[in-house]
Amino acid sequence: MSAAGLGLLASKLARGAGRLMHPLRAQLYTVRNIMPTAAEPTLKSIAEIGYREVETDHASVPRIAPILNNYGLKPVSCRYHSR
């Protein structure tokens, strides 16, 4: 590929760098220690950062579903724990 071709490719990539193809997704496991006592402010902050989708655990869905709706977060995947 010529230098001009590489420059064109780089400029196209740079223009698209600010656009995401899919919504950002947060894994709520990363905030598992604060969710039991601070679900509302935690999910609000996650939404404010720019996340639109979350992965949660099966047991939390009924409790946090209304909060997710309030902040426009969508639970798109779920972990199941076997006992």
PDB file of N, CA, C and O in Angstrom, chain B, residues numbered from 101:
ATOM      1  N   MET B 101       0.849  -1.170   0.000  1.00  0.00           N
ATOM      2  CA  MET B 101       0.000   0.000   0.000  1.00  0.00           C
ATOM      3  C   MET B 101       0.897   1.236   0.000  1.00  0.00           C
ATOM      4  O   MET B 101       1.917   1.278   0.687  1.00  0.00           O
ATOM      5  N   SER B 102       0.511   2.212  -0.759  1.00  0.00           N
ATOM      6  CA  SER B 102       1.307   3.439  -0.851  1.00  0.00           C
ATOM      7  C   SER B 102       1.120   4.291   0.405  1.00  0.00           C
ATOM      8  O   SER B 102       0.206   4.067   1.198  1.00  0.00           O
ATOM      9  N   ALA B 103       1.995   5.258   0.561  1.00  0.00           N
ATOM     10  CA  ALA B 103       1.897   6.186   1.691  1.00  0.00           C
ATOM     11  C   ALA B 103       0.582   6.956   1.633  1.00  0.00           C
ATOM     12  O   ALA B 103      -0.028   7.220   2.668  1.00  0.00           O
ATOM     13  N   ALA B 104       0.146   7.316   0.435  1.00  0.00           N
ATOM     14  CA  ALA B 104      -1.123   8.044   0.297  1.00  0.00           C
ATOM     15  C   ALA B 104      -2.286   7.153   0.719  1.00  0.00           C
ATOM     16  O   ALA B 104      -3.232   7.615   1.356  1.00  0.00           O
ATOM     17  N   GLY B 105      -2.209   5.877   0.362  1.00  0.00           N
ATOM     18  CA  GLY B 105      -3.253   4.926   0.745  1.00  0.00           C
ATOM     19  C   GLY B 105      -3.308   4.735   2.251  1.00  0.00           C
ATOM     20  O   GLY B 105      -4.390   4.672   2.835  1.00  0.00           O
ATOM     21  N   LEU B 106      -2.135   4.643   2.885  1.00  0.00           N
ATOM     22  CA  LEU B 106      -2.088   4.525   4.340  1.00  0.00           C
ATOM     23  C   LEU B 106      -2.640   5.783   5.008  1.00  0.00           C
ATOM     24  O   LEU B 106      -3.336   5.701   6.020  1.00  0.00           O
ATOM     25  N   GLY B 107      -2.332   6.932   4.444  1.00  0.00           N
ATOM     26  CA  GLY B 107      -2.850   8.184   4.996  1.00  0.00           C
ATOM     27  C   GLY B 107      -4.359   8.256   4.910  1.00  0.00           C
ATOM     28  O   GLY B 107      -5.011   8.719   5.846  1.00  0.00           O
ATOM     29  N   LEU B 108      -4.925   7.805   3.799  1.00  0.00           N
ATOM     30  CA  LEU B 108      -6.381   7.792   3.627  1.00  0.00           C
ATOM     31  C   LEU B 108      -7.026   6.839   4.627  1.00  0.00           C
ATOM     32  O   LEU B 108      -8.040   7.169   5.241  1.00  0.00           O
ATOM     33  N   LEU B 109      -6.435   5.654   4.788  1.00  0.00           N
ATOM     34  CA  LEU B 109      -6.959   4.681   5.741  1.00  0.00           C
ATOM     35  C   LEU B 109      -6.901   5.242   7.154  1.00  0.00           C
ATOM     36  O   LEU B 109      -7.866   5.117   7.908  1.00  0.00           O
ATOM     37  N   ALA B 110      -5.800   5.849   7.517  1.00  0.00           N
ATOM     38  CA  ALA B 110      -5.643   6.423   8.856  1.00  0.00           C
ATOM     39  C   ALA B 110      -6.660   7.529   9.099  1.00  0.00           C
ATOM     40  O   ALA B 110      -7.204   7.626  10.199  1.00  0.00           O
ATOM     41  N   SER B 111      -6.929   8.362   8.102  1.00  0.00           N
ATOM     42  CA  SER B 111      -7.889   9.452   8.299  1.00  0.00           C
ATOM     43  C   SER B 111      -9.304   8.904   8.469  1.00  0.00           C
ATOM     44  O   SER B 111     -10.087   9.455   9.243  1.00  0.00           O
ATOM     45  N   LYS B 112      -9.640   7.834   7.761  1.00  0.00           N
ATOM     46  CA  LYS B 112     -10.958   7.215   7.923  1.00  0.00           C
ATOM     47  C   LYS B 112     -11.094   6.594   9.306  1.00  0.00           C
ATOM     48  O   LYS B 112     -12.145   6.705   9.937  1.00  0.00           O
ATOM     49  N   LEU B 113     -10.038   5.943   9.778  1.00  0.00           N
ATOM     50  CA  LEU B 113     -10.070   5.350  11.109  1.00  0.00           C
ATOM     51  C   LEU B 113     -10.184   6.431  12.182  1.00  0.00           C
ATOM     52  O   LEU B 113     -10.921   6.264  13.154  1.00  0.00           O
ATOM     53  N   ALA B 114      -9.476   7.512  12.016  1.00  0.00           N
ATOM     54  CA  ALA B 114      -9.516   8.607  12.991  1.00  0.00           C
ATOM     55  C   ALA B 114     -10.911   9.227  13.061  1.00  0.00           C
ATOM     56  O   ALA B 114     -11.384   9.555  14.149  1.00  0.00           O
ATOM     57  N   ARG B 115     -11.563   9.388  11.935  1.00  0.00           N
ATOM     58  CA  ARG B 115     -12.920   9.966  11.934  1.00  0.00           C
ATOM     59  C   ARG B 115     -13.905   9.057  12.646  1.00  0.00           C
ATOM     60  O   ARG B 115     -14.837   9.546  13.284  1.00  0.00           O
ATOM     61  N   GLY B 116     -13.723   7.748  12.553  1.00  0.00           N
ATOM     62  CA  GLY B 116     -14.639   6.803  13.174  1.00  0.00           C
ATOM     63  C   GLY B 116     -14.283   6.456  14.609  1.00  0.00           C
ATOM     64  O   GLY B 116     -15.033   5.740  15.272  1.00  0.00           O
ATOM     65  N   ALA B 117     -13.164   6.944  15.100  1.00  0.00           N
ATOM     66  CA  ALA B 117     -12.713   6.580  16.440  1.00  0.00           C
ATOM     67  C   ALA B 117     -13.663   7.049  17.528  1.00  0.00           C
ATOM     68  O   ALA B 117     -13.740   6.406  18.574  1.00  0.00           O
ATOM     69  N   GLY B 118     -14.378   8.125  17.332  1.00  0.00           N
ATOM     70  CA  GLY B 118     -15.282   8.634  18.345  1.00  0.00           C
ATOM     71  C   GLY B 118     -16.653   7.998  18.324  1.00  0.00           C
ATOM     72  O   GLY B 118     -17.471   8.274  19.201  1.00  0.00           O
ATOM     73  N   ARG B 119     -16.921   7.161  17.355  1.00  0.00           N
ATOM     74  CA  ARG B 119     -18.237   6.518  17.248  1.00  0.00           C
ATOM     75  C   ARG B 119     -18.110   5.053  17.632  1.00  0.00           C
ATOM     76  O   ARG B 119     -17.222   4.343  17.161  1.00  0.00           O
ATOM     77  N   LEU B 120     -19.002   4.625  18.483  1.00  0.00           N
ATOM     78  CA  LEU B 120     -19.009   3.218  18.884  1.00  0.00           C
ATOM     79  C   LEU B 120     -20.042   2.465  18.069  1.00  0.00           C
ATOM     80  O   LEU B 120     -21.103   2.999  17.745  1.00  0.00           O
ATOM     81  N   MET B 121     -19.735   1.256  17.748  1.00  0.00           N
ATOM     82  CA  MET B 121     -20.658   0.433  16.974  1.00  0.00           C
ATOM     83  C   MET B 121     -21.740  -0.182  17.862  1.00  0.00           C
ATOM     84  O   MET B 121     -22.834  -0.485  17.387  1.00  0.00           O
ATOM     85  N   HIS B 122     -21.436  -0.368  19.156  1.00  0.00           N
ATOM     86  CA  HIS B 122     -22.367  -0.987  20.086  1.00  0.00           C
ATOM     87  C   HIS B 122     -22.421  -0.138  21.358  1.00  0.00           C
ATOM     88  O   HIS B 122     -21.466   0.575  21.667  1.00  0.00           O
ATOM     89  N   PRO B 123     -23.523  -0.210  22.090  1.00  0.00           N
ATOM     90  CA  PRO B 123     -23.586   0.539  23.356  1.00  0.00           C
ATOM     91  C   PRO B 123     -22.529   0.032  24.332  1.00  0.00           C
ATOM     92  O   PRO B 123     -22.148  -1.138  24.301  1.00  0.00           O
ATOM     93  N   LEU B 124     -22.068   0.921  25.192  1.00  0.00           N
ATOM     94  CA  LEU B 124     -21.135   0.511  26.235  1.00  0.00           C
ATOM     95  C   LEU B 124     -21.864  -0.364  27.240  1.00  0.00           C
ATOM     96  O   LEU B 124     -23.027  -0.118  27.559  1.00  0.00           O
ATOM     97  N   ARG B 125     -21.176  -1.388  27.738  1.00  0.00           N
ATOM     98  CA  ARG B 125     -21.776  -2.323  28.692  1.00  0.00           C
ATOM     99  C   ARG B 125     -20.884  -2.419  29.928  1.00  0.00           C
ATOM    100  O   ARG B 125     -19.670  -2.586  29.815  1.00  0.00           O
ATOM    101  N   ALA B 126     -21.499  -2.311  31.112  1.00  0.00           N
ATOM    102  CA  ALA B 126     -20.769  -2.452  32.367  1.00  0.00           C
ATOM    103  C   ALA B 126     -21.110  -3.794  33.002  1.00  0.00           C
ATOM    104  O   ALA B 126     -22.267  -4.216  33.003  1.00  0.00           O
ATOM    105  N   GLN B 127     -20.105  -4.449  33.534  1.00  0.00           N
ATOM    106  CA  GLN B 127     -20.329  -5.689  34.249  1.00  0.00           C
ATOM    107  C   GLN B 127     -20.477  -5.328  35.728  1.00  0.00           C
ATOM    108  O   GLN B 127     -19.522  -4.870  36.356  1.00  0.00           O
ATOM    109  N   LEU B 128     -21.664  -5.532  36.277  1.00  0.00           N
ATOM    110  CA  LEU B 128     -21.936  -5.108  37.647  1.00  0.00           C
ATOM    111  C   LEU B 128     -21.153  -5.914  38.679  1.00  0.00           C
ATOM    112  O   LEU B 128     -21.110  -5.534  39.849  1.00  0.00           O
ATOM    113  N   TYR B 129     -20.544  -6.996  38.274  1.00  0.00           N
ATOM    114  CA  TYR B 129     -19.671  -7.753  39.171  1.00  0.00           C
ATOM    115  C   TYR B 129     -18.540  -6.859  39.683  1.00  0.00           C
ATOM    116  O   TYR B 129     -18.055  -7.042  40.800  1.00  0.00           O
ATOM    117  N   THR B 130     -18.130  -5.904  38.872  1.00  0.00           N
ATOM    118  CA  THR B 130     -17.024  -5.025  39.277  1.00  0.00           C
ATOM    119  C   THR B 130     -17.409  -4.093  40.418  1.00  0.00           C
ATOM    120  O   THR B 130     -16.533  -3.543  41.085  1.00  0.00           O
ATOM    121  N   VAL B 131     -18.689  -3.910  40.650  1.00  0.00           N
ATOM    122  CA  VAL B 131     -19.148  -3.053  41.756  1.00  0.00           C
ATOM    123  C   VAL B 131     -19.982  -3.865  42.755  1.00  0.00           C
ATOM    124  O   VAL B 131     -20.818  -3.312  43.469  1.00  0.00           O
ATOM    125  N   ARG B 132     -19.750  -5.160  42.795  1.00  0.00           N
ATOM    126  CA  ARG B 132     -20.563  -6.069  43.607  1.00  0.00           C
ATOM    127  C   ARG B 132     -20.524  -5.752  45.100  1.00  0.00           C
ATOM    128  O   ARG B 132     -21.492  -6.032  45.808  1.00  0.00           O
ATOM    129  N   ASN B 133     -19.445  -5.185  45.584  1.00  0.00           N
ATOM    130  CA  ASN B 133     -19.342  -4.906  47.011  1.00  0.00           C
ATOM    131  C   ASN B 133     -20.159  -3.694  47.450  1.00  0.00           C
ATOM    132  O   ASN B 133     -20.521  -3.587  48.622  1.00  0.00           O
ATOM    133  N   ILE B 134     -20.454  -2.780  46.528  1.00  0.00           N
ATOM    134  CA  ILE B 134     -21.237  -1.602  46.909  1.00  0.00           C
ATOM    135  C   ILE B 134     -22.693  -1.678  46.467  1.00  0.00           C
ATOM    136  O   ILE B 134     -23.522  -0.906  46.948  1.00  0.00           O
ATOM    137  N   MET B 135     -23.015  -2.590  45.565  1.00  0.00           N
ATOM    138  CA  MET B 135     -24.393  -2.699  45.081  1.00  0.00           C
ATOM    139  C   MET B 135     -25.415  -3.025  46.173  1.00  0.00           C
ATOM    140  O   MET B 135     -26.511  -2.466  46.144  1.00  0.00           O
ATOM    141  N   PRO B 136     -25.111  -3.899  47.131  1.00  0.00           N
ATOM    142  CA  PRO B 136     -26.136  -4.220  48.139  1.00  0.00           C
ATOM    143  C   PRO B 136     -26.581  -3.012  48.965  1.00  0.00           C
ATOM    144  O   PRO B 136     -27.735  -2.955  49.390  1.00  0.00           O
ATOM    145  N   THR B 137     -25.702  -2.060  49.197  1.00  0.00           N
ATOM    146  CA  THR B 137     -26.064  -0.916  50.036  1.00  0.00           C
ATOM    147  C   THR B 137     -26.217   0.384  49.269  1.00  0.00           C
ATOM    148  O   THR B 137     -26.759   1.350  49.805  1.00  0.00           O
ATOM    149  N   ALA B 138     -25.748   0.433  48.017  1.00  0.00           N
ATOM    150  CA  ALA B 138     -25.796   1.687  47.261  1.00  0.00           C
ATOM    151  C   ALA B 138     -26.124   1.452  45.791  1.00  0.00           C
ATOM    152  O   ALA B 138     -25.458   1.995  44.910  1.00  0.00           O
ATOM    153  N   ALA B 139     -27.142   0.650  45.527  1.00  0.00           N
ATOM    154  CA  ALA B 139     -27.492   0.329  44.141  1.00  0.00           C
ATOM    155  C   ALA B 139     -27.908   1.570  43.362  1.00  0.00           C
ATOM    156  O   ALA B 139     -27.443   1.782  42.242  1.00  0.00           O
ATOM    157  N   GLU B 140     -28.768   2.381  43.937  1.00  0.00           N
ATOM    158  CA  GLU B 140     -29.292   3.569  43.224  1.00  0.00           C
ATOM    159  C   GLU B 140     -28.169   4.521  42.794  1.00  0.00           C
ATOM    160  O   GLU B 140     -28.058   4.816  41.604  1.00  0.00           O
ATOM    161  N   PRO B 141     -27.337   5.009  43.715  1.00  0.00           N
ATOM    162  CA  PRO B 141     -26.278   5.941  43.266  1.00  0.00           C
ATOM    163  C   PRO B 141     -25.247   5.284  42.349  1.00  0.00           C
ATOM    164  O   PRO B 141     -24.695   5.940  41.466  1.00  0.00           O
ATOM    165  N   THR B 142     -24.990   4.009  42.551  1.00  0.00           N
ATOM    166  CA  THR B 142     -24.021   3.313  41.702  1.00  0.00           C
ATOM    167  C   THR B 142     -24.530   3.212  40.270  1.00  0.00           C
ATOM    168  O   THR B 142     -23.798   3.512  39.327  1.00  0.00           O
ATOM    169  N   LEU B 143     -25.786   2.791  40.104  1.00  0.00           N
ATOM    170  CA  LEU B 143     -26.351   2.664  38.758  1.00  0.00           C
ATOM    171  C   LEU B 143     -26.531   4.033  38.104  1.00  0.00           C
ATOM    172  O   LEU B 143     -26.377   4.167  36.890  1.00  0.00           O
ATOM    173  N   LYS B 144     -26.852   5.037  38.899  1.00  0.00           N
ATOM    174  CA  LYS B 144     -26.957   6.398  38.360  1.00  0.00           C
ATOM    175  C   LYS B 144     -25.602   6.837  37.806  1.00  0.00           C
ATOM    176  O   LYS B 144     -25.529   7.391  36.709  1.00  0.00           O
ATOM    177  N   SER B 145     -24.545   6.595  38.552  1.00  0.00           N
ATOM    178  CA  SER B 145     -23.198   6.968  38.099  1.00  0.00           C
ATOM    179  C   SER B 145     -22.794   6.201  36.855  1.00  0.00           C
ATOM    180  O   SER B 145     -22.188   6.769  35.946  1.00  0.00           O
ATOM    181  N   ILE B 146     -23.121   4.922  36.803  1.00  0.00           N
ATOM    182  CA  ILE B 146     -22.802   4.103  35.627  1.00  0.00           C
ATOM    183  C   ILE B 146     -23.485   4.672  34.393  1.00  0.00           C
ATOM    184  O   ILE B 146     -22.880   4.754  33.324  1.00  0.00           O
ATOM    185  N   ALA B 147     -24.746   5.066  34.541  1.00  0.00           N
ATOM    186  CA  ALA B 147     -25.478   5.659  33.404  1.00  0.00           C
ATOM    187  C   ALA B 147     -24.891   7.013  33.023  1.00  0.00           C
ATOM    188  O   ALA B 147     -24.786   7.329  31.838  1.00  0.00           O
ATOM    189  N   GLU B 148     -24.511   7.809  34.007  1.00  0.00           N
ATOM    190  CA  GLU B 148     -23.946   9.135  33.724  1.00  0.00           C
ATOM    191  C   GLU B 148     -22.608   9.042  32.999  1.00  0.00           C
ATOM    192  O   GLU B 148     -22.271   9.915  32.199  1.00  0.00           O
ATOM    193  N   ILE B 149     -21.854   7.998  33.273  1.00  0.00           N
ATOM    194  CA  ILE B 149     -20.572   7.792  32.592  1.00  0.00           C
ATOM    195  C   ILE B 149     -20.794   7.535  31.105  1.00  0.00           C
ATOM    196  O   ILE B 149     -19.951   7.873  30.274  1.00  0.00           O
ATOM    197  N   GLY B 150     -21.939   6.932  30.778  1.00  0.00           N
ATOM    198  CA  GLY B 150     -22.230   6.667  29.378  1.00  0.00           C
ATOM    199  C   GLY B 150     -22.580   5.227  29.061  1.00  0.00           C
ATOM    200  O   GLY B 150     -22.844   4.887  27.908  1.00  0.00           O
ATOM    201  N   TYR B 151     -22.585   4.381  30.079  1.00  0.00           N
ATOM    202  CA  TYR B 151     -22.980   2.994  29.845  1.00  0.00           C
ATOM    203  C   TYR B 151     -24.473   2.925  29.577  1.00  0.00           C
ATOM    204  O   TYR B 151     -25.245   3.694  30.150  1.00  0.00           O
ATOM    205  N   ARG B 152     -24.885   2.010  28.711  1.00  0.00           N
ATOM    206  CA  ARG B 152     -26.300   1.842  28.383  1.00  0.00           C
ATOM    207  C   ARG B 152     -26.774   0.422  28.639  1.00  0.00           C
ATOM    208  O   ARG B 152     -27.978   0.174  28.698  1.00  0.00           O
ATOM    209  N   GLU B 153     -25.850  -0.510  28.792  1.00  0.00           N
ATOM    210  CA  GLU B 153     -26.184  -1.905  29.030  1.00  0.00           C
ATOM    211  C   GLU B 153     -25.374  -2.411  30.215  1.00  0.00           C
ATOM    212  O   GLU B 153     -24.269  -1.938  30.480  1.00  0.00           O
ATOM    213  N   VAL B 154     -25.954  -3.395  30.931  1.00  0.00           N
ATOM    214  CA  VAL B 154     -25.246  -3.977  32.068  1.00  0.00           C
ATOM    215  C   VAL B 154     -25.366  -5.490  32.042  1.00  0.00           C
ATOM    216  O   VAL B 154     -26.315  -6.052  31.494  1.00  0.00           O
ATOM    217  N   GLU B 155     -24.381  -6.131  32.647  1.00  0.00           N
ATOM    218  CA  GLU B 155     -24.462  -7.549  32.950  1.00  0.00           C
ATOM    219  C   GLU B 155     -24.616  -7.635  34.452  1.00  0.00           C
ATOM    220  O   GLU B 155     -23.842  -7.033  35.197  1.00  0.00           O
ATOM    221  N   THR B 156     -25.594  -8.366  34.891  1.00  0.00           N
ATOM    222  CA  THR B 156     -25.869  -8.488  36.312  1.00  0.00           C
ATOM    223  C   THR B 156     -25.895  -9.958  36.694  1.00  0.00           C
ATOM    224  O   THR B 156     -25.588 -10.821  35.872  1.00  0.00           O
ATOM    225  N   ASP B 157     -26.259 -10.245  37.934  1.00  0.00           N
ATOM    226  CA  ASP B 157     -26.447 -11.631  38.327  1.00  0.00           C
ATOM    227  C   ASP B 157     -27.941 -11.907  38.471  1.00  0.00           C
ATOM    228  O   ASP B 157     -28.736 -10.997  38.706  1.00  0.00           O
ATOM    229  N   HIS B 158     -28.295 -13.144  38.330  1.00  0.00           N
ATOM    230  CA  HIS B 158     -29.696 -13.560  38.307  1.00  0.00           C
ATOM    231  C   HIS B 158     -30.447 -13.106  39.560  1.00  0.00           C
ATOM    232  O   HIS B 158     -31.587 -12.652  39.461  1.00  0.00           O
ATOM    233  N   ALA B 159     -29.837 -13.219  40.710  1.00  0.00           N
ATOM    234  CA  ALA B 159     -30.511 -12.896  41.969  1.00  0.00           C
ATOM    235  C   ALA B 159     -30.826 -11.408  42.116  1.00  0.00           C
ATOM    236  O   ALA B 159     -31.785 -11.053  42.800  1.00  0.00           O
ATOM    237  N   SER B 160     -30.047 -10.543  41.496  1.00  0.00           N
ATOM    238  CA  SER B 160     -30.236  -9.091  41.652  1.00  0.00           C
ATOM    239  C   SER B 160     -31.274  -8.489  40.726  1.00  0.00           C
ATOM    240  O   SER B 160     -31.779  -7.400  40.997  1.00  0.00           O
ATOM    241  N   VAL B 161     -31.600  -9.162  39.652  1.00  0.00           N
ATOM    242  CA  VAL B 161     -32.475  -8.574  38.633  1.00  0.00           C
ATOM    243  C   VAL B 161     -33.794  -8.061  39.202  1.00  0.00           C
ATOM    244  O   VAL B 161     -34.152  -6.918  38.922  1.00  0.00           O
ATOM    245  N   PRO B 162     -34.537  -8.844  39.987  1.00  0.00           N
ATOM    246  CA  PRO B 162     -35.818  -8.315  40.490  1.00  0.00           C
ATOM    247  C   PRO B 162     -35.658  -7.049  41.339  1.00  0.00           C
ATOM    248  O   PRO B 162     -36.496  -6.150  41.281  1.00  0.00           O
ATOM    249  N   ARG B 163     -34.593  -6.985  42.117  1.00  0.00           N
ATOM    250  CA  ARG B 163     -34.374  -5.840  43.003  1.00  0.00           C
ATOM    251  C   ARG B 163     -33.937  -4.591  42.249  1.00  0.00           C
ATOM    252  O   ARG B 163     -34.366  -3.487  42.584  1.00  0.00           O
ATOM    253  N   ILE B 164     -33.092  -4.752  41.236  1.00  0.00           N
ATOM    254  CA  ILE B 164     -32.535  -3.566  40.576  1.00  0.00           C
ATOM    255  C   ILE B 164     -33.229  -3.196  39.268  1.00  0.00           C
ATOM    256  O   ILE B 164     -32.939  -2.142  38.701  1.00  0.00           O
ATOM    257  N   ALA B 165     -34.132  -4.032  38.779  1.00  0.00           N
ATOM    258  CA  ALA B 165     -34.805  -3.752  37.504  1.00  0.00           C
ATOM    259  C   ALA B 165     -35.456  -2.371  37.460  1.00  0.00           C
ATOM    260  O   ALA B 165     -35.298  -1.668  36.462  1.00  0.00           O
ATOM    261  N   PRO B 166     -36.189  -1.948  38.509  1.00  0.00           N
ATOM    262  CA  PRO B 166     -36.777  -0.602  38.458  1.00  0.00           C
ATOM    263  C   PRO B 166     -35.717   0.507  38.388  1.00  0.00           C
ATOM    264  O   PRO B 166     -35.917   1.522  37.720  1.00  0.00           O
ATOM    265  N   ILE B 167     -34.612   0.310  39.069  1.00  0.00           N
ATOM    266  CA  ILE B 167     -33.533   1.317  39.048  1.00  0.00           C
ATOM    267  C   ILE B 167     -32.911   1.372  37.658  1.00  0.00           C
ATOM    268  O   ILE B 167     -32.636   2.452  37.137  1.00  0.00           O
ATOM    269  N   LEU B 168     -32.691   0.207  37.064  1.00  0.00           N
ATOM    270  CA  LEU B 168     -32.141   0.163  35.702  1.00  0.00           C
ATOM    271  C   LEU B 168     -33.040   0.948  34.753  1.00  0.00           C
ATOM    272  O   LEU B 168     -32.555   1.735  33.940  1.00  0.00           O
ATOM    273  N   ASN B 169     -34.332   0.737  34.855  1.00  0.00           N
ATOM    274  CA  ASN B 169     -35.284   1.455  34.003  1.00  0.00           C
ATOM    275  C   ASN B 169     -35.210   2.957  34.217  1.00  0.00           C
ATOM    276  O   ASN B 169     -35.263   3.727  33.258  1.00  0.00           O
ATOM    277  N   ASN B 170     -35.086   3.380  35.476  1.00  0.00           N
ATOM    278  CA  ASN B 170     -35.011   4.822  35.786  1.00  0.00           C
ATOM    279  C   ASN B 170     -33.854   5.506  35.073  1.00  0.00           C
ATOM    280  O   ASN B 170     -33.953   6.675  34.702  1.00  0.00           O
ATOM    281  N   TYR B 171     -32.772   4.788  34.883  1.00  0.00           N
ATOM    282  CA  TYR B 171     -31.566   5.396  34.311  1.00  0.00           C
ATOM    283  C   TYR B 171     -31.281   4.942  32.884  1.00  0.00           C
ATOM    284  O   TYR B 171     -30.195   5.190  32.359  1.00  0.00           O
ATOM    285  N   GLY B 172     -32.237   4.289  32.262  1.00  0.00           N
ATOM    286  CA  GLY B 172     -32.075   3.890  30.861  1.00  0.00           C
ATOM    287  C   GLY B 172     -31.049   2.798  30.647  1.00  0.00           C
ATOM    288  O   GLY B 172     -30.474   2.684  29.564  1.00  0.00           O
ATOM    289  N   LEU B 173     -30.814   1.994  31.670  1.00  0.00           N
ATOM    290  CA  LEU B 173     -29.872   0.883  31.559  1.00  0.00           C
ATOM    291  C   LEU B 173     -30.630  -0.392  31.221  1.00  0.00           C
ATOM    292  O   LEU B 173     -31.729  -0.628  31.722  1.00  0.00           O
ATOM    293  N   LYS B 174     -30.033  -1.202  30.372  1.00  0.00           N
ATOM    294  CA  LYS B 174     -30.695  -2.414  29.904  1.00  0.00           C
ATOM    295  C   LYS B 174     -29.868  -3.625  30.335  1.00  0.00           C
ATOM    296  O   LYS B 174     -28.689  -3.713  29.992  1.00  0.00           O
ATOM    297  N   PRO B 175     -30.465  -4.565  31.084  1.00  0.00           N
ATOM    298  CA  PRO B 175     -29.723  -5.774  31.452  1.00  0.00           C
ATOM    299  C   PRO B 175     -29.697  -6.743  30.267  1.00  0.00           C
ATOM    300  O   PRO B 175     -30.716  -7.353  29.944  1.00  0.00           O
ATOM    301  N   VAL B 176     -28.567  -6.883  29.636  1.00  0.00           N
ATOM    302  CA  VAL B 176     -28.470  -7.680  28.413  1.00  0.00           C
ATOM    303  C   VAL B 176     -27.834  -9.047  28.620  1.00  0.00           C
ATOM    304  O   VAL B 176     -27.899  -9.905  27.740  1.00  0.00           O
ATOM    305  N   SER B 177     -27.225  -9.251  29.774  1.00  0.00           N
ATOM    306  CA  SER B 177     -26.683 -10.571  30.079  1.00  0.00           C
ATOM    307  C   SER B 177     -26.725 -10.767  31.584  1.00  0.00           C
ATOM    308  O   SER B 177     -26.824  -9.809  32.351  1.00  0.00           O
ATOM    309  N   CYS B 178     -26.648 -12.022  31.989  1.00  0.00           N
ATOM    310  CA  CYS B 178     -26.851 -12.350  33.394  1.00  0.00           C
ATOM    311  C   CYS B 178     -25.976 -13.534  33.772  1.00  0.00           C
ATOM    312  O   CYS B 178     -25.836 -14.485  33.002  1.00  0.00           O
ATOM    313  N   ARG B 179     -25.393 -13.472  34.951  1.00  0.00           N
ATOM    314  CA  ARG B 179     -24.603 -14.591  35.478  1.00  0.00           C
ATOM    315  C   ARG B 179     -25.507 -15.429  36.374  1.00  0.00           C
ATOM    316  O   ARG B 179     -26.345 -14.897  37.103  1.00  0.00           O
ATOM    317  N   TYR B 180     -25.327 -16.733  36.309  1.00  0.00           N
ATOM    318  CA  TYR B 180     -26.017 -17.655  37.202  1.00  0.00           C
ATOM    319  C   TYR B 180     -24.986 -18.336  38.070  1.00  0.00           C
ATOM    320  O   TYR B 180     -23.959 -18.801  37.576  1.00  0.00           O
ATOM    321  N   HIS B 181     -25.252 -18.397  39.348  1.00  0.00           N
ATOM    322  CA  HIS B 181     -24.348 -19.063  40.273  1.00  0.00           C
ATOM    323  C   HIS B 181     -24.966 -20.394  40.671  1.00  0.00           C
ATOM    324  O   HIS B 181     -26.096 -20.429  41.158  1.00  0.00           O
ATOM    325  N   SER B 182     -24.249 -21.476  40.473  1.00  0.00           N
ATOM    326  CA  SER B 182     -24.769 -22.774  40.892  1.00  0.00           C
ATOM    327  C   SER B 182     -24.308 -23.027  42.323  1.00  0.00           C
ATOM    328  O   SER B 182     -23.223 -22.621  42.737  1.00  0.00           O
ATOM    329  N   ARG B 183     -25.154 -23.695  43.040  1.00  0.00           N
ATOM    330  CA  ARG B 183     -24.814 -23.982  44.439  1.00  0.00           C
ATOM    331  C   ARG B 183     -24.876 -25.444  44.699  1.00  0.00           C
ATOM    332  O   ARG B 183     -24.622 -25.883  45.821  1.00  0.00           O
TER     333      ARG B 183
END
